[in-house]
Amino acid sequence: MKNILFGFALALASIAPASAQTAADCTPGAYRAPGGDFVVLAKAPNIPAPGLRYLFRDGRRGATTDAGVPLACSADAVTVDGARWARLAFRETPATFDSIGTKMNGVLIEPPGAPDAKRPLVVMVHGSERTSPIGGVYGYAMAAHGISVFVYDKRGTGGSDGEYTQNFELLADDAAHALEQARSMAAGRFGRAGFFGGSQGGWVAPLAATRTKADFVAIGFGLVASPIEEDREQMVSEVRAAGLGDDAVALVNRLSAATAKLVLSNFTAGYEDLDAVRREMADKPWAAKIDGEYSGDIARMTDDELRRIGRARFDNVELIWDYDAVAALRKLDTPLLWVLAGEDREAPIETTRAALLGLAKAGKPFDVYLFPDTDHGMVEYTTAADGSRSATRITDGYLKLLGDWIRGDVHGTYGRAEHLTATR
């Protein structure tokens, strides 16, 4: 949907000449401290060259062109707090593979050192972004944890053929073929193999794990709800954040039901219901500010516009509007980690949390963690007077939790994470 898994916006400060010179010396990759900490540098579309995005394991992030950047670069190292962090010599092997008659483009990233038959192997499953994850911070961050990582371009993006889609069934087939490709390339050099998915990947990765052998699935800030439910829960979150009461909640629920009829009927039915809701909303000043995932935009278009261009505007990527995420998880007997952002406005967690805890109680091998005071992307934030949020960093502990869980080495605390259930 609207959210972008790895593309977090950064406001670039004015750059002094010394910072620009430091940024010019920076090389993409991962750099490890003597004590095991690391920082990743990677190109990002919203950071002008020669700047790179940086991401520390503790979640601090920014651009190397920012004023006050906490590192200095040289050819094969970075300096942090006076200490030299050496660049990790990853083995990166390009690959192409076939998925449902489509040529896909990917890269296998393996940590340095001797081949290790016990090293985990993870395939990264996309969010809804159209940007390439190849060369991005998350792939390098996973590899810096000692995990082999296969990243690939979603169909219709980057170097992969085909048409861009948000059809979870097709995307799950692509992910399953990606894991098969990764297993073949890393034969003899890995132990457990599975998926990591963020955001929309929370719909795709569990489904992919029902279609090929997977030893684990890890999900960050995903949903166990349909896109229709996501839209409704976003609107409920918006009216609650605005301090409105049950009458407003009931109204946006009716709006969601009306727009659901439209999208499920390819914009042939539901207009009478939508018109009735519009009449109720007409004298509510707050209604003009309601967005949801798509319902706010639909309500602000005329019926004539929706009949002519509604499907092209809202239903052009083959989204499965009433996707049954719980059904996919019921089929899954693979160990699963699910990490929730406690104040997620993009993917509100109420339905997801209840579903996951119910499945765990029923015996599914699911670990559920929650990081409080975080928004979509596991980001901490500041809140302006108008209620808008500005992301500051990825919350401390999230990246370490992912790495440790995938390596089967969960211990201690992870920032402010709350472990809601444990089954292993």
ZAMARGU-4260 file (C-alpha; in steps of 0.2 Angstrom, whole numbers, plus 5000, padded with zeros to 4 digits):
<rodrens>
0) 5000/5000/5000 | 5006/5018/5003 | 5020/5013/5016 | 5038/5010/5010 | 5047/4997/5019
5) 5065/5003/5019 | 5063/5021/5012 | 5063/5032/5028 | 5063/5050/5024 | 5077/5060/5031
10) 5077/5079/5032 | 5094/5085/5026 | 5103/5099/5035 | 5114/5112/5028 | 5131/5105/5025
15) 5147/5113/5029 | 5162/5110/5018 | 5171/5098/5030 | 5155/5087/5031 | 5154/5086/5012
20) 5173/5081/5011 | 5169/5067/5024 | 5154/5061/5015 | 5165/5060/4999 | 5176/5047/5007
25) 5162/5036/5012 | 5160/5019/5004 | 5144/5008/5005 | 5145/4993/5016 | 5145/4987/5034
30) 5158/4992/5047 | 5161/4982/5063 | 5168/4989/5079 | 5181/4978/5089 | 5167/4974/5101
35) 5154/4968/5088 | 5144/4983/5085 | 5141/4989/5067 | 5136/5003/5056 | 5129/5001/5038
40) 5132/5014/5024 | 5121/5013/5009 | 5115/5024/4994 | 5098/5030/4996 | 5087/5039/4982
45) 5083/5054/4994 | 5101/5058/4999 | 5111/5067/4985 | 5128/5060/4981 | 5141/5059/4988
50) 5130/5056/5003 | 5125/5039/5010 | 5112/5033/5022 | 5120/5027/5039 | 5111/5015/5051
55) 5119/5009/5067 | 5114/4993/5075 | 5106/5003/5089 | 5095/5011/5077 | 5103/5028/5075
60) 5102/5034/5057 | 5104/5049/5046 | 5115/5054/5031 | 5133/5056/5030 | 5131/5073/5024
65) 5121/5078/5040 | 5129/5091/5051 | 5136/5082/5066 | 5137/5065/5058 | 5144/5053/5072
70) 5156/5045/5060 | 5171/5049/5049 | 5175/5039/5034 | 5191/5033/5026 | 5194/5021/5012
75) 5192/5005/5021 | 5185/5010/5038 | 5175/5022/5048 | 5180/5031/5064 | 5167/5032/5078
80) 5171/5040/5095 | 5189/5039/5091 | 5189/5020/5087 | 5192/5012/5070 | 5178/5001/5064
85) 5184/4990/5049 | 5174/4987/5033 | 5167/4969/5032 | 5172/4960/5016 | 5156/4952/5011
90) 5155/4940/4997 | 5141/4947/4985 | 5136/4935/4971 | 5123/4942/4958 | 5110/4930/4952
95) 5095/4928/4941 | 5081/4916/4943 | 5064/4911/4935 | 5048/4914/4944 | 5032/4910/4935
100) 5040/4913/4918 | 5047/4930/4924 | 5066/4933/4926 | 5070/4940/4943 | 5086/4949/4949
105) 5095/4946/4965 | 5111/4946/4975 | 5117/4933/4988 | 5127/4942/5002 | 5138/4931/5013
110) 5147/4936/5029 | 5167/4935/5028 | 5176/4921/5035 | 5176/4902/5032 | 5161/4893/5025
115) 5149/4889/5039 | 5137/4875/5037 | 5127/4882/5052 | 5125/4900/5047 | 5107/4905/5044
120) 5101/4910/5027 | 5087/4923/5025 | 5077/4929/5010 | 5071/4947/5012 | 5053/4949/5007
125) 5048/4967/5001 | 5036/4979/5007 | 5026/4989/4995 | 5041/4999/4989 | 5046/5000/4971
130) 5064/5004/4975 | 5078/4990/4974 | 5083/4982/4991 | 5100/4977/4983 | 5113/4988/4991
135) 5101/4994/5004 | 5104/4995/5023 | 5094/4981/5029 | 5103/4968/5018 | 5120/4973/5024
140) 5113/4975/5042 | 5107/4957/5042 | 5124/4951/5035 | 5133/4961/5048 | 5124/4950/5061
145) 5133/4935/5053 | 5118/4929/5042 | 5118/4925/5024 | 5106/4936/5015 | 5097/4935/4998
150) 5089/4951/4992 | 5080/4953/4976 | 5070/4965/4966 | 5052/4964/4966 | 5044/4960/4949
155) 5043/4975/4938 | 5056/4984/4948 | 5075/4986/4948 | 5082/4973/4937 | 5067/4961/4938
160) 5056/4958/4923 | 5037/4958/4924 | 5024/4970/4930 | 5024/4978/4947 | 5010/4970/4957
165) 5003/4969/4975 | 4995/4952/4972 | 5000/4943/4988 | 4998/4926/4979 | 5010/4930/4965
170) 5022/4939/4977 | 5023/4923/4988 | 5027/4912/4973 | 5041/4924/4969 | 5048/4924/4987
175) 5047/4905/4987 | 5057/4904/4971 | 5069/4916/4979 | 5072/4905/4994 | 5075/4890/4982
180) 5088/4900/4972 | 5096/4905/4988 | 5097/4888/4995 | 5105/4882/4978 | 5118/4896/4978
185) 5123/4894/4996 | 5123/4874/4996 | 5134/4868/5010 | 5136/4885/5018 | 5120/4887/5028
190) 5109/4879/5041 | 5092/4886/5044 | 5084/4895/5030 | 5069/4906/5030 | 5061/4923/5027
195) 5061/4941/5034 | 5047/4952/5028 | 5043/4970/5034 | 5026/4979/5032 | 5017/4971/5016
200) 5030/4957/5018 | 5020/4952/5033 | 5006/4946/5021 | 5018/4938/5009 | 5032/4930/5019
205) 5020/4918/5029 | 5011/4913/5013 | 5028/4910/5004 | 5033/4898/5019 | 5017/4887/5015
210) 5024/4885/4997 | 5042/4880/5000 | 5052/4873/5015 | 5056/4887/5027 | 5064/4884/5044
215) 5058/4901/5051 | 5048/4917/5046 | 5052/4934/5054 | 5040/4949/5052 | 5042/4967/5057
220) 5027/4979/5058 | 5016/4969/5047 | 4997/4965/5048 | 4987/4950/5051 | 4972/4959/5044
225) 4965/4962/5026 | 4969/4978/5016 | 4951/4983/5020 | 4953/4980/5038 | 4969/4990/5037
230) 4960/5005/5030 | 4946/5004/5043 | 4958/5003/5057 | 4969/5017/5051 | 4953/5028/5051
235) 4948/5023/5068 | 4966/5027/5074 | 4964/5044/5066 | 4948/5049/5074 | 4954/5042/5091
240) 4970/5053/5089 | 4960/5068/5086 | 4951/5065/5102 | 4934/5060/5094 | 4921/5048/5102
245) 4911/5033/5097 | 4900/5042/5085 | 4915/5047/5074 | 4921/5029/5075 | 4904/5022/5070
250) 4904/5034/5055 | 4921/5029/5048 | 4917/5011/5051 | 4902/5014/5039 | 4913/5023/5027
255) 4925/5008/5027 | 4910/4996/5023 | 4904/5007/5009 | 4921/5009/5001 | 4924/4990/5003
260) 4908/4987/4992 | 4916/4998/4979 | 4933/4990/4978 | 4926/4972/4980 | 4914/4975/4965
265) 4927/4983/4954 | 4918/5000/4957 | 4901/4994/4951 | 4892/4993/4967 | 4891/5003/4984
270) 4887/5020/4978 | 4871/5022/4988 | 4880/5017/5004 | 4894/5029/5000 | 4882/5043/4996
275) 4873/5040/5013 | 4889/5041/5022 | 4894/5057/5013 | 4878/5065/5019 | 4882/5061/5037
280) 4900/5067/5035 | 4895/5084/5027 | 4893/5094/5043 | 4908/5086/5052 | 4923/5097/5050
285) 4935/5083/5055 | 4929/5072/5041 | 4938/5081/5027 | 4955/5076/5036 | 4951/5058/5037
290) 4962/5047/5025 | 4963/5029/5030 | 4973/5019/5017 | 4961/5024/5003 | 4943/5028/5009
295) 4946/5046/5013 | 4952/5049/4995 | 4937/5039/4988 | 4925/5049/4999 | 4931/5065/4991
300) 4929/5060/4973 | 4912/5061/4964 | 4902/5045/4960 | 4905/5050/4941 | 4924/5050/4944
305) 4924/5034/4953 | 4914/5025/4940 | 4925/5032/4926 | 4942/5030/4935 | 4940/5023/4952
310) 4947/5006/4947 | 4962/5013/4938 | 4965/5025/4953 | 4963/5012/4967 | 4964/4995/4960
315) 4978/4994/4947 | 4990/4983/4956 | 4979/4967/4959 | 4978/4969/4977 | 4968/4956/4986
320) 4957/4967/4996 | 4949/4954/5008 | 4965/4943/5009 | 4963/4931/5024 | 4980/4933/5033
325) 4974/4922/5047 | 4970/4907/5036 | 4988/4908/5029 | 4995/4908/5047 | 4984/4893/5052
330) 4993/4883/5039 | 5010/4888/5045 | 5019/4877/5058 | 5036/4885/5055 | 5043/4896/5070
335) 5038/4914/5068 | 5044/4930/5075 | 5032/4945/5074 | 5037/4962/5080 | 5024/4975/5083
340) 5026/4994/5083 | 5015/4999/5098 | 5009/5016/5090 | 5008/5011/5072 | 4997/5023/5062
345) 5000/5015/5045 | 4997/4997/5051 | 4987/4998/5068 | 4990/4983/5078 | 4974/4979/5088
350) 4968/4965/5076 | 4985/4959/5072 | 4990/4957/5090 | 4974/4948/5095 | 4976/4936/5080
355) 4994/4932/5084 | 4991/4929/5103 | 4976/4918/5099 | 4986/4908/5087 | 5000/4906/5099
360) 4988/4901/5113 | 4982/4888/5101 | 4999/4880/5100 | 5007/4889/5085 | 5026/4892/5087
365) 5025/4911/5087 | 5035/4923/5096 | 5027/4941/5098 | 5036/4956/5103 | 5030/4974/5105
370) 5041/4990/5105 | 5031/5004/5114 | 5030/5021/5107 | 5035/5017/5089 | 5027/5020/5073
375) 5028/5010/5056 | 5045/5005/5052 | 5049/5003/5071 | 5053/5021/5072 | 5053/5032/5087
380) 5046/5050/5083 | 5042/5067/5090 | 5024/5074/5089 | 5020/5091/5083 | 5006/5102/5090
385) 4995/5097/5075 | 4997/5078/5079 | 5009/5075/5065 | 5024/5064/5068 | 5042/5066/5063
390) 5053/5050/5064 | 5069/5051/5073 | 5077/5034/5073 | 5074/5015/5073 | 5070/5010/5090
395) 5085/5002/5100 | 5085/4983/5101 | 5074/4980/5085 | 5089/4976/5073 | 5098/4966/5087
400) 5082/4956/5090 | 5080/4951/5072 | 5098/4946/5070 | 5098/4936/5087 | 5081/4927/5083
405) 5086/4922/5066 | 5102/4915/5073 | 5093/4906/5086 | 5102/4916/5100 | 5089/4926/5109
410) 5095/4932/5126 | 5094/4947/5137 | 5083/4962/5134 | 5081/4972/5117 | 5079/4990/5121
415) 5061/4993/5128 | 5054/4977/5119 | 5040/4968/5128 | 5039/4949/5124 | 5021/4946/5123
420) 5022/4927/5121 | 5036/4914/5120 | 5033/4896/5114 | 5051/4891/5111
</rodrens>
